[in-house]
Amino acid sequence: MAHDGGKRRIDRVQDPAFLEGLDVLPLADLRARRDECLAEREYLSLLRRLVQGRAEILKAELESRGEGGDTSPLVDRLAAILAGDEPQTASRGEVVRVGVPEEEMLLARRRVERLVADAGISDPSSLDDGKLAEAVDLLAKEERTVSDSRGSVIRVLDNLQDELKRRYREDPSLALS
């Protein structure tokens, strides 16, 4: 079956046909699919970070309203909020790649902005506690959706990488081509 996928990169990468016939795929095509996967993973990573950042801001606003919460203006607390206390996750042991292209950064920002606009949360201080809590929940669901998509892309990427490694073991000169 030929790989034709969908119009969106995520659809192409998640299409089962994307992994069909890897063992007979020309090396250039295999590398192109790997690169397409890497680009989608980077886009999803950026999107997830944007969603997480917005969620952290809203959670902090909600917590500040509770008993003993920090009552300083939200803008004054942003650096501390976004720094977070969570430890960095382990690296996948890959070479650091060039960042996400500007047009994809714009797409990710627009997606988060649409989500934020749909929830009516562009100004968290104007929302009551209930609406703010709903917005936090909405962003948490979006983060899980993006993380799930990213996980599926990583599984596809792992398959592609495994095929490349197999070929390189069989013929190390391919790694140089």
KADAGI-V642527 format. One line per field, one symbol per residue. ss: DSSP state (H for helix, E for strand, C for the rest). phi: phi as a letter, one per 30 degrees, with the letter a starting at -180 (. if undefined). A space follows every 50 residues. Layout:
BEGIN
ss=???
phi=???
END
This chain:
BEGIN
ss=CCCCCCCCHHHHHHCHHHHCCHHHCCHHHHHHHHHHHHHHHHHHHHHHHH HHHHHHHHHHHHHHCCCCCCCCCHHHHHHHHHHCCCCCCCCCCCCCCCCC CHHHHHHHHHHHHHHHHHHCCCCHHHCCHHHHHHHHHHHHHHHHHHHHHH HHHHHHHHHHHHHHHHHHHHCHHHHHC
phi=.ddbhcddeedddddeddcdiedcdeeddddddedddeddddddddeddd dddddddddddddddddiddcdeeddceeddddicdddddddicddcddd eedddddddddddddddddicdbeddcdeddddddddddddddddddddd ddddddeedddddddeddddbedddcd
END
